[in-house]
Amino acid sequence: MANFINKNLVHLIQCYRKGTRGVALEGSSRSGKTIAGIDFITWLSANTTEKFTLNIIRQTQASFKTTLYDDFTQRLPKFGIPSPFDGKKEVNMFWILGNKVNLLGADNPSKFEGATCDFAFYNEMLDIDQVIFDQQEQRCRKMWWGDWNPKMTDHWVFNKILRRPDVSYLHSTFSDNPFISEFEKRKILSYEPTPENIANGTADDYRWNVYGKGVRCVPEGLIFPNVTWIDEFPQEIEREFYGLDFGYTNDPSALVKCGVNGHNVYFKKLIYTPTENADILGELLEKTMGKDKICWADSADPGMISDLRRQGFKIFAAKKFSGCIIYRNDIIKRYKIHIVRDPDFKKEQENYRYRMINGIKLNEPIDGYDHLFSGCGYACQHELRAR
């Protein structure tokens, strides 16, 4: 274990030995927070005599597949423990040295009504609602910990959790992680607004503060700052249409149901998960959209569109041209935007923004939090462009 120890892991072990109720780990990207959590689970399994149950909580059940599956698969073999995810598409529970680990998505609140445990790990805690935290903490018999990147300045975690005397706080950055790869380090350093990075087009104030320095920062330059969140998609609308963005191994395929009433546009997430091929995506489309609806999709993958059309779906390629992303976003912003409440949509809305350098907003949308809004854009570009 000594060969893999980092600052966050040392702190977790010390807090456990002191009997600390909760631990808050805040810091930059690749500072070792999540890896420390996995290593701590391994340490607990090897150094405690009583068998325990541990619940890991993330924003959604699907989000485990693109993060912790890989992290566990990389870390556990280093301790001679086989990965529980090898050869499996979905894992909701596994055993480590005789101890039970549950993976719980916060998008299903009913799971937490009876989810007792000895330890709880809130991964990316800022994406989890307080009610989920409260339900799990009151059923956690020993210790909990949470980690996050400081991507906002105001949050219930800061106002409620960090003020508690029974919670220990630790800040870290990527420079505290002795095991970060040179390529990961180079990528984070590329966000710093140096003359070289500005010239290369990689500099970004927000990403450098949050993912480089680990400083709490509110994202500036949001593309869709004014959104009305609604509980249900309206039953009576003038027109209904759909937009689809393709995602494969790491990025999600995102299907959005769209509707318009006068100067009001409505969006609802239907699919948000990686889909490796047209057969998998086709099954999801048939369950959510059906084959009789018009859907506009990313023209960058004509093969996928052809495969889906052969399955009977009315999928059409959205035209791409220089400046098309800005054009699509401008069309959407001509309407009053209503979105059915959803954690994935909210995460994108709060992070989809224009690049900022030295306080100046550039006309360059940031990739990474645009899967659902890309689906919206493809559809609105063709269905609303005449308004």
ROTORSE-753221 format. One line per field, with one value per residue (C-alpha): residue number from 0; x, z, y. Coordinates in nm, 3 decimals. Each point is the difference from the previous one (the first is absolute). Last residue first. Layout:
BEGIN
num <- NUM;...
px <- X;...
pz <- Z;...
py <- Y;...
END
This chain:
BEGIN
num <- 386;385;384;383;382;381;380;379;378;377;376;375;374;373;372;371;370;369;368;367;366;365;364;363;362;361;360;359;358;357;356;355;354;353;352;351;350;349;348;347;346;345;344;343;342;341;340;339;338;337;336;335;334;333;332;331;330;329;328;327;326;325;324;323;322;321;320;319;318;317;316;315;314;313;312;311;310;309;308;307;306;305;304;303;302;301;300;299;298;297;296;295;294;293;292;291;290;289;288;287;286;285;284;283;282;281;280;279;278;277;276;275;274;273;272;271;270;269;268;267;266;265;264;263;262;261;260;259;258;257;256;255;254;253;252;251;250;249;248;247;246;245;244;243;242;241;240;239;238;237;236;235;234;233;232;231;230;229;228;227;226;225;224;223;222;221;220;219;218;217;216;215;214;213;212;211;210;209;208;207;206;205;204;203;202;201;200;199;198;197;196;195;194;193;192;191;190;189;188;187;186;185;184;183;182;181;180;179;178;177;176;175;174;173;172;171;170;169;168;167;166;165;164;163;162;161;160;159;158;157;156;155;154;153;152;151;150;149;148;147;146;145;144;143;142;141;140;139;138;137;136;135;134;133;132;131;130;129;128;127;126;125;124;123;122;121;120;119;118;117;116;115;114;113;112;111;110;109;108;107;106;105;104;103;102;101;100;99;98;97;96;95;94;93;92;91;90;89;88;87;86;85;84;83;82;81;80;79;78;77;76;75;74;73;72;71;70;69;68;67;66;65;64;63;62;61;60;59;58;57;56;55;54;53;52;51;50;49;48;47;46;45;44;43;42;41;40;39;38;37;36;35;34;33;32;31;30;29;28;27;26;25;24;23;22;21;20;19;18;17;16;15;14;13;12;11;10;9;8;7;6;5;4;3;2;1;0
px <- -3.917;0.126;0.287;-0.231;-0.011;0.335;0.238;-0.233;0.060;0.378;0.022;-0.203;0.218;0.308;-0.155;-0.024;0.363;0.140;0.189;0.333;0.087;0.030;-0.178;0.240;-0.108;0.257;-0.091;0.274;0.082;0.362;-0.115;-0.361;-0.133;-0.375;-0.228;-0.168;0.067;-0.321;-0.225;0.192;-0.035;-0.366;-0.068;0.174;-0.182;-0.348;-0.287;-0.196;0.147;-0.177;0.179;-0.170;0.082;0.253;0.267;-0.060;0.073;0.316;0.124;-0.043;0.188;0.282;0.039;-0.026;0.288;0.161;-0.242;-0.180;-0.338;-0.198;-0.020;-0.346;-0.136;-0.350;0.060;-0.074;0.296;0.159;-0.027;0.196;0.280;0.012;0.021;0.279;0.193;-0.055;0.187;0.102;-0.356;-0.108;-0.370;-0.342;-0.301;-0.347;-0.230;-0.171;0.266;-0.043;0.149;0.075;-0.014;0.080;0.287;0.152;-0.008;0.143;0.289;0.110;-0.036;0.162;0.327;0.198;-0.267;0.116;-0.290;-0.236;-0.335;-0.340;0.091;-0.285;0.001;-0.268;0.001;-0.224;-0.051;-0.325;-0.017;0.295;0.110;0.322;0.078;0.373;0.216;0.358;0.254;0.244;0.374;0.252;-0.052;-0.241;-0.195;-0.227;-0.208;-0.371;-0.276;-0.377;-0.320;-0.342;-0.214;-0.274;0.004;-0.264;0.132;0.265;0.323;-0.014;0.161;0.132;0.332;0.004;0.337;0.187;0.376;0.011;0.349;0.163;0.283;0.130;0.024;0.007;0.333;0.117;0.375;0.159;0.300;-0.003;-0.347;-0.202;0.214;0.158;-0.333;-0.168;0.275;0.048;0.316;0.002;-0.002;0.368;0.071;-0.173;0.198;0.329;-0.090;-0.094;-0.366;0.038;-0.224;0.297;0.128;-0.288;0.087;0.371;-0.073;-0.217;0.268;0.279;-0.195;-0.118;0.155;0.157;-0.339;0.040;0.076;-0.345;-0.155;-0.119;-0.229;-0.097;-0.301;-0.096;-0.369;-0.113;0.020;-0.257;0.052;0.123;-0.328;-0.271;0.103;0.282;-0.187;-0.322;0.174;0.128;0.335;-0.013;0.233;0.199;0.087;-0.154;0.050;-0.213;0.062;-0.214;0.070;-0.166;-0.365;-0.124;-0.382;-0.041;0.276;-0.180;-0.329;0.180;0.225;-0.295;-0.197;0.303;-0.002;0.313;0.203;0.214;0.105;0.204;0.030;-0.193;0.159;-0.200;0.122;-0.180;-0.310;-0.379;-0.177;-0.362;-0.148;0.306;-0.110;-0.322;0.205;0.085;0.199;0.246;0.158;0.114;0.300;0.008;0.323;-0.014;0.304;0.146;0.335;-0.179;-0.355;-0.211;-0.327;-0.172;0.211;-0.086;0.168;0.213;0.313;0.229;-0.201;0.078;0.371;0.230;0.178;0.380;0.047;0.095;-0.287;-0.244;0.114;-0.052;-0.331;-0.125;0.070;-0.150;-0.332;0.016;-0.021;-0.199;-0.207;-0.076;-0.178;-0.286;-0.129;-0.029;0.140;0.240;-0.021;0.233;-0.149;0.225;-0.102;0.240;0.171;0.158;0.376;0.108;0.336;-0.024;-0.353;0.057;0.318;-0.184;-0.278;0.267;0.167;-0.329;-0.052;0.361;-0.057;-0.298;0.194;0.334;0.057;-0.085;-0.237;0.023;-0.108;-0.255;-0.004;-0.261;0.023;-0.286;-0.051;0.358;0.087;0.365;0.118;-0.239;0.120;0.363;-0.082;-0.191;0.280;0.266;-0.216;-0.042;0.374;0.097;0.096;0.063;0.342;-0.099;-0.288
pz <- -3.718;-0.307;0.185;0.240;-0.130;-0.173;0.239;0.290;-0.040;-0.034;0.279;0.253;-0.062;0.040;0.320;0.136;-0.081;0.076;0.327;-0.139;-0.263;0.083;-0.231;-0.173;-0.053;0.253;0.329;0.149;0.371;-0.060;-0.239;0.012;-0.221;-0.056;0.214;0.062;0.371;0.187;-0.289;-0.039;0.366;-0.004;-0.300;0.169;0.331;-0.162;0.037;-0.325;-0.188;-0.106;-0.218;-0.103;-0.368;-0.203;0.209;-0.185;-0.336;0.134;0.128;-0.346;-0.169;0.255;-0.070;-0.378;-0.014;-0.302;-0.136;0.114;-0.120;0.235;-0.132;0.002;0.208;-0.077;0.160;-0.189;0.095;-0.333;0.108;0.315;-0.200;-0.240;0.287;0.164;-0.328;-0.057;0.323;-0.007;-0.105;0.365;0.015;-0.080;0.100;-0.154;0.190;-0.127;0.111;0.374;0.226;0.335;-0.034;-0.372;0.051;0.275;-0.214;-0.296;0.211;0.086;-0.360;-0.139;0.188;0.312;0.180;0.285;0.215;0.010;-0.156;0.040;0.120;-0.032;-0.175;-0.048;-0.216;0.066;-0.255;-0.130;0.139;-0.097;0.082;0.027;0.122;0.049;-0.069;0.129;-0.080;0.285;-0.023;0.126;-0.219;-0.273;-0.020;-0.278;0.035;-0.078;-0.041;-0.003;-0.121;0.133;-0.136;0.126;0.354;0.235;0.237;0.154;0.108;0.376;0.314;-0.143;0.022;-0.163;-0.156;-0.026;0.007;-0.332;-0.141;0.338;-0.032;0.354;0.198;0.376;0.161;0.306;-0.032;-0.077;-0.160;-0.326;-0.040;0.155;-0.056;-0.325;-0.135;0.071;-0.146;-0.323;-0.207;-0.269;-0.317;-0.080;0.011;0.337;0.123;-0.102;0.148;0.330;0.100;0.181;-0.169;-0.159;0.349;0.040;-0.327;0.083;0.334;-0.160;-0.263;0.259;0.201;0.351;0.257;0.233;0.055;0.207;-0.316;-0.129;0.275;0.355;0.266;0.313;0.232;0.312;0.096;0.364;0.067;-0.275;-0.204;-0.307;-0.022;-0.004;-0.199;-0.205;-0.071;-0.066;-0.287;-0.099;-0.171;-0.284;-0.176;0.313;-0.116;0.241;0.264;0.275;0.312;0.238;0.331;0.238;-0.003;-0.317;-0.010;0.106;-0.244;-0.292;0.036;0.070;-0.305;-0.224;0.136;-0.059;-0.373;-0.157;-0.275;0.250;0.154;-0.296;0.167;0.327;0.183;0.282;0.273;0.236;-0.216;0.001;-0.332;0.114;-0.132;-0.215;-0.302;-0.026;-0.102;-0.346;-0.176;0.292;-0.157;0.241;-0.039;0.289;0.149;0.221;0.195;-0.036;-0.138;-0.244;-0.100;-0.278;-0.054;-0.278;-0.289;-0.364;-0.325;0.148;-0.153;0.267;0.245;0.329;-0.053;0.143;0.329;0.011;0.143;-0.336;-0.146;0.198;-0.141;-0.377;-0.001;0.292;-0.192;-0.323;0.158;0.210;-0.292;-0.318;0.129;0.337;-0.175;-0.105;0.357;0.029;0.231;0.176;0.326;0.121;0.279;0.229;0.195;0.260;0.123;0.343;0.026;-0.166;-0.170;-0.341;-0.090;0.146;-0.208;-0.318;0.070;0.069;-0.334;-0.179;0.185;-0.062;-0.372;0.020;0.165;-0.179;-0.107;-0.357;-0.040;0.265;0.360;0.270;0.229;0.279;0.279;0.232;0.346;0.122;0.220;0.039;-0.183;-0.284;-0.023;-0.024;-0.271;-0.204;0.036;-0.116;-0.300;-0.098;0.010;-0.212;0.079;-0.287;0.086;0.366;-0.077
py <- 3.156;-0.187;-0.175;-0.180;-0.359;-0.025;0.174;-0.087;-0.373;0.011;0.258;-0.197;-0.305;0.219;0.135;-0.353;-0.081;0.347;-0.029;-0.122;0.258;0.370;0.246;0.242;0.364;0.114;0.164;0.219;-0.032;-0.097;-0.272;-0.126;-0.284;0.011;-0.212;-0.334;-0.060;0.084;-0.107;-0.325;-0.093;0.099;-0.224;-0.294;0.059;0.020;0.244;0.037;0.294;0.322;0.257;0.324;0.021;0.199;-0.174;-0.329;0.161;0.161;-0.336;-0.149;0.285;-0.015;-0.370;0.052;0.251;-0.164;-0.257;-0.314;-0.123;-0.219;-0.356;-0.159;-0.289;-0.131;-0.339;-0.323;-0.218;0.088;0.364;-0.084;-0.161;0.295;0.249;-0.198;-0.006;0.372;0.078;0.367;0.090;0.016;-0.074;0.146;-0.213;-0.015;-0.238;-0.318;-0.248;0.027;0.267;-0.166;-0.378;-0.007;0.242;-0.216;-0.313;0.192;0.129;-0.353;-0.120;0.316;-0.056;0.084;0.201;0.226;0.127;0.297;-0.087;0.170;0.349;0.251;0.337;0.266;0.315;0.298;0.276;-0.148;-0.350;-0.219;-0.353;-0.194;-0.353;-0.037;-0.305;0.004;-0.270;0.026;0.062;-0.256;-0.308;0.116;0.322;0.125;0.318;-0.032;0.259;-0.055;0.165;0.104;0.283;0.233;-0.131;-0.143;-0.264;0.224;-0.177;-0.039;0.144;0.326;0.185;0.345;0.083;0.328;-0.058;-0.189;0.062;0.056;0.253;-0.025;-0.322;0.065;-0.076;-0.183;-0.045;-0.338;0.166;-0.196;-0.150;0.283;0.309;-0.120;-0.122;0.333;0.217;-0.197;-0.022;-0.271;0.215;-0.054;0.374;0.026;-0.301;0.164;0.339;-0.169;-0.031;-0.336;-0.259;-0.181;-0.085;-0.245;-0.176;-0.015;-0.162;-0.267;-0.069;-0.017;-0.255;0.082;-0.236;0.257;0.168;0.316;0.204;-0.101;0.209;-0.068;0.144;-0.193;0.042;-0.198;-0.018;-0.039;0.374;0.070;0.316;-0.192;-0.193;0.265;0.308;-0.149;-0.325;0.195;0.177;0.344;0.054;-0.252;-0.246;-0.090;-0.356;-0.248;-0.268;-0.152;-0.203;-0.205;-0.172;-0.247;-0.111;0.168;-0.001;0.364;0.088;-0.163;0.186;0.328;-0.030;-0.085;0.298;0.222;-0.071;-0.153;0.170;0.191;-0.333;-0.120;-0.345;-0.026;-0.297;-0.158;-0.237;-0.239;-0.026;0.023;0.058;-0.028;0.325;0.058;-0.201;0.204;0.304;-0.144;0.274;-0.011;-0.308;-0.269;-0.232;-0.249;-0.143;-0.311;-0.116;-0.351;0.112;0.229;-0.098;0.152;0.184;0.194;-0.129;0.057;-0.102;-0.277;-0.154;0.138;0.213;-0.179;0.076;-0.265;0.080;-0.032;0.347;0.154;-0.203;0.220;0.335;-0.004;-0.189;0.208;0.321;-0.135;-0.098;0.318;0.239;-0.065;-0.290;0.157;0.287;-0.231;-0.032;0.377;0.271;-0.233;-0.191;-0.275;-0.212;-0.207;-0.309;-0.137;-0.314;0.035;-0.052;0.323;0.048;-0.167;0.111;0.344;0.039;-0.106;0.250;0.261;-0.080;0.063;0.329;0.103;-0.062;0.235;0.280;-0.045;0.360;-0.095;0.296;0.265;-0.025;-0.059;-0.303;0.018;-0.259;-0.102;-0.152;0.007;-0.300;0.096;-0.313;0.071;0.359;-0.110;-0.254;0.259;0.257;-0.244;-0.090;0.365;0.073;-0.299;-0.360;-0.239;-0.143;-0.019;-0.242
END
